[in-house]
């Protein structure tokens, strides 16, 4: 079960990074960045965020430092969603309810990497 959830989590990061941000298939992601960080550099910043999310997907499947990775995922997802909740709720797929999905995703990451993960991970 841990392996399946790990790949599912990585797929979320990959889809959001590659499809939504780097390839721009979902324009509202760039609109959110523009709202929060300014329109002038929204496109390159959105692409950089997308590349970072792709990097997170790679890190997730690498299973290196899994608890550090999980902690950073949770911090990033919750921070990003609180900012979006406050500054761009009208641009979110489910509006302010997006925070519920962020909490559920974070709980899944926690459960997968702190409860289901092998007791002796490769690193950290």
Residue pairs with C-beta under 8 A, 6 or more apart in sequence:
1 116
2 112
2 116
2 117
2 118
5 108
5 111
5 112
5 116
6 60
6 61
6 63
6 112
7 61
9 60
9 73
9 105
9 108
9 109
9 112
10 57
10 58
10 60
10 61
11 57
12 105
13 53
13 54
13 56
13 57
13 60
14 53
14 54
14 57
16 29
16 50
16 53
17 49
17 50
17 51
17 52
17 53
17 54
17 55
17 56
17 57
18 50
18 53
18 54
19 25
19 26
20 26
20 29
20 50
21 29
21 30
21 46
21 47
21 49
21 50
21 53
22 47
22 50
22 51
22 54
24 30
24 46
28 91
28 92
28 93
29 46
29 50
30 42
30 43
30 46
31 42
31 88
31 91
32 84
32 88
32 91
32 92
33 42
33 45
33 46
33 49
34 42
35 87
35 88
35 91
36 83
36 84
36 87
36 88
37 45
56 69
56 73
56 76
59 69
60 69
60 73
63 121
63 122
64 122
64 123
65 123
65 124
66 113
66 117
66 121
66 122
66 123
66 124
67 113
67 114
67 117
67 121
67 124
68 124
69 113
70 109
70 110
70 112
70 113
70 114
73 106
73 109
74 106
74 109
74 110
77 102
77 105
77 106
77 109
78 102
78 103
78 106
80 102
81 98
81 99
81 102
82 99
84 91
84 92
84 98
85 92
85 96
85 98
85 99
89 95
89 96
89 98
92 98
94 100
94 101
